[in-house]
Amino acid sequence: MATVKEGDTIRIHYVGKLEDGTVFDSSEGGASLELKLGKGEFIPGIETGVLGMSPGGRKTLSIPPEEGYGLHRKERVFEYDRSRLPEGFVPAIGQQMQMFRADGQPIQVTIAGFSDTAVTMDCNHPLAGKTLIFEITLEEIVTQ
């Protein structure tokens, strides 16, 4: 039976959970995820974790932050002057919004706190610094 190796294109179903069991993403009830291994299309822990699997196989992966969305970096948290926000904007902790870097590239930020004069913005991925648990089912190897 064929097994997954680097360079293959595969289809998987997955359930992504935090260590406390909270589900943060899932393909269940929808289309499977197709990815070409070795292209960096998904987090490294998934790409290496599926190597050697056979179609129909199931596996639970525990992925540390370094192989997931990275460590939470303090330098990616900054204060933003409230006077620069749109008039009438009411910040809420956990709220996500899109901003633009100086070079024009969009970035997702999460509001981590606020005061009367500033809003604390966090540019880290919301799952940065977290160990992720993925339950993977290999649906098929599309191309080898």
Phi, psi and omega per residue, in radians:
M1 nan 2.457 -3.132
A2 -1.180 2.521 3.060
T3 -2.174 2.738 -3.094
V4 -1.263 2.346 3.037
K5 -2.366 2.841 -3.137
E6 -0.986 2.420 -3.121
G7 1.702 -0.308 3.113
D8 -1.223 2.673 2.939
T9 -1.808 2.236 -3.070
I10 -2.275 2.881 3.001
R11 -2.159 2.263 3.120
I12 -2.268 2.714 2.870
H13 -1.902 2.572 -3.086
Y14 -2.632 2.738 2.940
V15 -2.233 2.130 3.120
G16 -1.787 2.214 -3.108
K17 -2.258 2.765 2.948
L18 -1.515 2.984 -3.114
E19 -1.072 -0.446 3.133
D20 -1.474 0.055 3.105
G21 1.642 -0.096 3.113
T22 -1.144 2.182 3.108
V23 -1.419 2.200 3.111
F24 -1.878 -0.279 3.107
D25 -2.893 2.637 -3.140
S26 -2.808 2.553 3.023
S27 -1.758 -0.029 -3.122
E28 -1.050 2.388 -3.134
G29 1.406 0.062 3.140
G30 -2.397 -2.861 3.137
A31 -1.268 2.617 3.070
S32 -1.264 2.835 3.121
L33 -1.635 2.238 3.085
E34 -1.853 2.274 3.088
L35 -2.526 2.613 3.073
K36 -1.750 2.077 -3.083
L37 -1.205 2.465 3.128
G38 1.599 -0.013 -3.133
K39 -1.781 -0.035 -3.130
G40 1.239 0.461 -3.116
E41 -1.324 -0.317 -3.132
F42 -2.460 3.037 -3.073
I43 -1.082 2.552 -3.069
P44 -0.966 -0.667 -3.119
G45 -1.082 -0.544 3.068
I46 -1.295 -0.836 -3.085
E47 -1.019 -0.718 3.125
T48 -1.436 -0.501 -3.090
G49 -1.194 -0.436 -3.114
V50 -1.571 -0.164 3.140
L51 -1.035 2.345 3.127
G52 1.549 -0.145 3.126
M53 -1.289 2.710 3.064
S54 -1.976 2.676 3.112
P55 -0.915 2.379 -3.099
G56 1.552 -0.209 -3.123
G57 -1.260 2.649 3.109
R58 -2.163 2.584 -3.117
K59 -2.709 2.516 3.016
T60 -1.916 2.190 -3.118
L61 -1.949 2.343 2.990
S62 -1.849 1.978 -3.003
I63 -1.931 2.019 3.115
P64 -1.218 2.801 -3.104
P65 -0.902 -0.665 -3.102
E66 -1.099 -0.428 3.127
E67 -1.853 0.092 3.123
G68 -1.966 -1.940 -3.101
Y69 -1.782 0.278 3.065
G70 1.501 3.016 3.092
L71 -1.355 2.680 3.051
H72 -1.304 2.125 -3.080
R73 -1.878 2.121 -3.110
K74 -1.047 -0.556 -3.119
E75 -1.200 -0.160 3.094
R76 -1.692 0.216 3.080
V77 -2.000 2.276 -3.065
F78 -2.536 2.825 3.082
E79 -1.631 2.389 3.138
Y80 -2.170 2.193 -3.093
D81 -1.109 2.201 -3.100
R82 -1.054 -0.462 -3.135
S83 -1.139 -0.297 3.137
R84 -1.558 -0.118 3.127
L85 -1.447 2.739 3.104
P86 -1.006 2.519 3.121
E87 -1.019 2.330 3.120
G88 1.485 -0.043 -3.141
F89 -1.166 2.241 3.126
V90 -1.976 1.884 -3.107
P91 -1.291 2.624 3.069
A92 -2.396 2.359 3.131
I93 -1.053 2.299 -3.105
G94 1.633 -0.237 3.137
Q95 -1.136 2.389 3.118
Q96 -1.881 2.512 3.129
M97 -2.618 2.841 3.121
Q98 -1.801 2.348 3.052
M99 -2.209 3.101 3.137
F100 -2.203 2.348 3.090
R101 -1.243 2.988 3.130
A102 -1.037 -0.501 3.138
D103 -1.513 0.090 3.092
G104 1.580 -0.118 -3.135
Q105 -1.297 2.369 3.121
P106 -1.305 2.568 3.046
I107 -2.399 2.556 3.039
Q108 -1.557 2.339 3.066
V109 -2.216 2.691 3.073
T110 -2.079 2.335 3.107
I111 -1.314 2.082 -3.086
A112 -1.770 -0.245 -3.137
G113 3.081 2.972 3.088
F114 -2.833 2.774 3.077
S115 -2.331 -2.971 3.109
D116 -1.180 -0.423 -3.039
T117 -1.978 -0.319 -3.050
A118 -2.530 2.786 3.044
V119 -2.116 2.292 3.101
T120 -1.532 2.104 -3.101
M121 -1.893 2.406 3.122
D122 -2.048 2.047 -3.129
C123 -1.611 -0.019 3.079
N124 -1.163 2.640 3.001
H125 -1.045 2.465 -3.140
P126 -0.970 -0.411 3.135
L127 -1.741 0.107 3.101
A128 -1.093 2.430 3.110
G129 1.459 0.017 -3.084
K130 -1.921 2.496 2.979
T131 -1.399 2.291 -3.072
L132 -1.932 2.431 3.081
I133 -1.940 2.104 3.115
F134 -2.043 2.220 2.974
E135 -1.698 2.012 -3.015
I136 -1.956 2.402 2.934
T137 -2.159 2.129 3.113
L138 -1.424 1.933 -3.132
E139 -1.301 -0.903 3.131
E140 -2.852 2.771 2.959
I141 -1.710 1.958 -3.056
V142 -1.312 -0.878 3.084
T143 -2.464 2.531 3.103
Q144 -2.000 nan nan
